[in-house]
């Protein structure tokens, strides 16, 4: 499983073309991480051989299935009529690939994401994830596919009503959500992450949560810091998506009109708040505890990246890549510690 400084870009492009032959989900209703993992592995230093090996292992191991057959073309003037209908994945993907070609990436995002953002929980945030990876590479085909995926799996949640916010602290939003009686009675249809999200969103006392957070210039940094603290405290599968999701919204935000960026942060954090029952109603660690963890001995990023490249677990790769990227922006060594812990390199 050799590492290389960077693989040839045409291998990544070749594999992404192959990935787009498959549905964005595989049975039963699980998000395929394969296109994003090809990009992350490449950036973590995987060789072409390893990229192809991972592709084949993921495809066969998870039983990826072809994109569902077309139903009827999506009409631009009525494009929202089938949001959330998974049988329309082909139609939505075809529509958005054409729209991205017609408008360009940024204009397509600015035209359509304001409508899609309230359904950001689509496929447990993975429609957003694929969009983020698409804009990271400025790949029109991947962005179009991602917007189609987001549309076909759109997940309705309570909408913002413009109520006065109660705090500018994302951690306080989570603490208040933990205290909601309704969230202590969540019974999801299955243990799928998006079923947990949907079940929490159906509780009447959860409806105001989306308006609780005051959005300001520092909100992105605070979301990232709170997500890091949450994952450090729990090392939980659901809280992992808070850390990686903070990375994804940071990538997407600059491509939106400035007026639409707060909604991206607001609805993302609503989804994380909906997951507190799944995480176990967590308490965030103190600043002192975080600082203690921050200074634990940990290997450097090359060793952590090498371990991730050898892993078959998409969440290992996703977490390590996002943590490395977020540390590069925010400078918090705790990202390296949690990544090393996730990879079993430290206790």
N, C-alpha and C positions, 0 to 999 in steps of 0.2 A: 504494500500500500504506500508507494513512494509519494513523497511530497515534491512539489516544484514551486518556484517563486510565483509563477502565474501560468495557468494553462492557456493554450491558444484560444482566443475568443470564438473561433469558428466551431470548436467542439461544444461549447456552451450553447451556441445558436443552433447547432445540429440537434442536440438533445432536446432543446425547448420546442423545436418543430415537431419532434416525435411525441413529446408530452402532450402537445395540443391535439393529438389524435384521441386522447382519452378524456373522459368526463373529469370535472374538477372534484368530484366526490366518488368514493367507492363504497361498496356495500358493507354495512348498512348506514348510509348518510354520514360517512366519515370524510373529512377533508383530505384531499391528496396534497401533501407537502412537496411532491417531487419537483415541480418546476423551481420552487424557491430554494430547495436544498441543492439543486444543481448549481445555482448561482452562489449560494453561501459556501458550499464546498470549494468551488473555484476560488473564491476570495480568501478562503482559509488556507489555500495552498495545495489542494488536491491535484494529483496528476490526471491527465486525460484517461489513463487506464482506470484510475479509481472512480472518476466520474461515470464512465460507462458501466463499471461494476456495480456502483451504487444504483444507477438507473435500472439495471436488470434485476437486481435484488429487490428493489422497492416495487417494481412493476409486477413481478411474479409473486413476491411475498404477500402483497396486499390485494392481489387479484384486481388490478385496475380494469375498468370497463370502458368501452367506447362511449363517446358522447351520445346522449339519447338522440333518436332521429328527429328531424325537423317536424314541427307541427304546422305552423303558418308564420310567414315573415312578420316581424315586429314593424309596425308603422310609426314613423317618427312622431306624428301628432297624437298617437295613443300609446306611447311606449310604456307607460306605467300600468297599463291594464292587467298585466299578468305578473306583476312583481310577487316574488315568493313562490312561483309555480316552477318546481324543479323539472317538470316535463318540458319546459320551454328553454332549457339551457342552450341547446343548439341555436334556437332562434335569437336569443339575447346575445349570445357570443357573436353570431354573424352580424347582427345589427351594430354592435359596438365596435367590432373590428372595422366596419365600414365608416362609422362615425369618427373614429380616431384617425383613419386615413383622410377623411374629408376635412376635419377641423384641425388636426394636430393634437398632440397629447394634452398640452395645457388647456387649450380651448375646450376640448372634450371633457376634461375633468371639471372645469369651471361651469360648463353647461349642465352636466348631469349629476355630479357628486352632491350638490346641495339637496337634491331630492333623495339620493341614496343614503346620505349620512344618518338619518334617523333609523335606518335599518342596518346599522353598522355591525350588529351582532350576527349578520349573515354567515352561516356555516361556522359559527363560533369565532368570528373576527377574521376568518381566513380569506374571505373575499377582499377585505381591506389589506390583508397580508400580501396577497398576490398583486394587488394594485401597487403597494409600496415597492415591492421588488421590481415591478415593471417600470416604475418611474425612476428607481435607482439606476437602471440601465438605459432609461429613455427608449424602451423597446415598445414600439407601437402595437405589435401583435399581442404581446403579453398584457399591455394595458387594456386593449380591447377585450381580450379574453377575460381578464379580471373583472372588468365592469359588467360583462355578461354574467359571470359567475355570481357576483354580488347581487345582481338583479334577480336571478333565478332563485336565489336562496335568501332573499331579503327577509329580515326578521322584524316584524312590527313590535315596537315597545312603546311605553307611554311617551307622549310628545311633550316637549318643553312648552310651557304656557306663559313664560315671561314673568313668573313670580320672582319676588325679591330673593336673591341668594342668601344663604345663611352663613357661609364661610368661604374663605379663599384657600382653606387647607384641605387638600384631597384626603388626608388621613382622617379628618373629622367627618367627612362625608361617609367614609367606610365605617367609622365608629357609630354614627347615627343609623346607618343601614343595619348594622348588627343589632341594634336595639329595637328594630321594627318587629312587632309581634307576628306579622304575616310571614316574614322571612323565616321564622322558626317553624313554619308549617308548610314549607315548600316540599312538594312531592312530584318530582319530574316524571315524565312518561317513561324515560329510560335514563341511564346515567350519561348519555351524550352531553357534552358541555353546552351545546346550544339548547337542548331540552331543559337543562338547569336554568339557563338564562331566560327562556320563555316562561317557565313556571314561576320564576321570581317576578317577572314583569306583569304577570296576571294578578298578582296580589294588590288589592286596592290601596293599601298603605304604602306601596312602593312608588306609586304614580308621581308624587312630588319630588322624588330623588333627583331627577334629571335637572331640576332648576336650583338645586342646593349650592352648587359650586359657583363662586364668583370667578369669572374668567378675566385675566389680566395679562400684561406682558410677560410675567414670570411663571404663568401657569404650566407651560410645557416642561420647564425645569422641575417644578414642584411635582408634577405627575410622574416624571421619571424618577425622582428621588423617593417618592412614596412607593412606587412600584418596586424599586430596588429593595427598600426596607421590608416590604411585604414578602418578597421572595426570599430574602435573607432569613427572615424569621420563620418561614414555613417550608421552604424548598418544595412547595406544592405545585402540582401539575397545573391547576387553574391559575395560581398566582404567577407562574412562569409566563402566562399570556399577558399579564399586566406589564411585566418588564419588556417582553418583546413587542407588545402592542404600543408601548411608549415610543419605541424606535420607529415603528411603522407610521404612526401619526406624525412624527417629526419629519419623515421623508415626504409624506404627502402634503403637509401643510403649505410649504412654499409654492406649490403648484395651484393653489386655490386663490380666489380673490380674498383680500384681507378680511372682508366682512364675513366670509364663510368659515374662516379658520376656527373661531370660538366654538362653533357647532361641532366640529370634528373632535375637539377636546371634551366638550360637554357630553356628547353621546358615547364616546369611548369610555369615559369614567362611569357613566350610568351602567354600562355593561360590566365593568369591574365590580361595581357595587352590587350588582345582581348576583355575583358569584360568591358573596361572603358565606352563604350557607354551605356551598360546595367546599369552600376552603376551611370551614369549621369555625366561623365567627371569630376571626383572628384579632389579636391585639398587636399593634405595632410596637416594635422594640424602642427602648429609650435611646436618646442620642449617645449616651455613654456606652450602651451595649453595641450600638452600631459602630462606634469608634473602636471598640475592642475587637470586633470582627474584622474591621477594615485593616487592622494591623497584624492579622494572623499571617504566618509564613505561607507563601503560595508561590507556585512556579510561574514563570513568565508566560506571556501569550504564545510564543512559538510552541512550547510544550503543550499548553492547553489546546491550541489549534490542532496540533498533530493528533492528540487523543480524539478530538471531535471528528477529524477526517476519517479515522479508523472506525468510528461508531456507525452502526446501522440505525440508530434511534434518531428520527428526525428532530425530536425535541432537544436532544443533546446538541445537535448541529445548530439549530435555530437559536437556542439560548446562548451558546458560545459566540456565535457570530454577532448577535444583537448586543451582548454584553461588551464585547470588544469595541464595537462601533460606538456605543453609548459612553464608554470610558474615554474614548478619544475626544468626545465632545464635552463631557462634564468633568472629567479628571478625577473621578471617584474610584479609588483602588478597590473598593468593595465589589465592584463589578468583576474584577479578576478573581477575588476570593470566592464569590458564589459560582463562577464558572468552573473554577478548579474543583470546588466541592461537588458540583453537579457531575463532573467527569470522574469522580472518585479519586482525585489526585491528592486531596487532603480530607481529613475527617470532618 
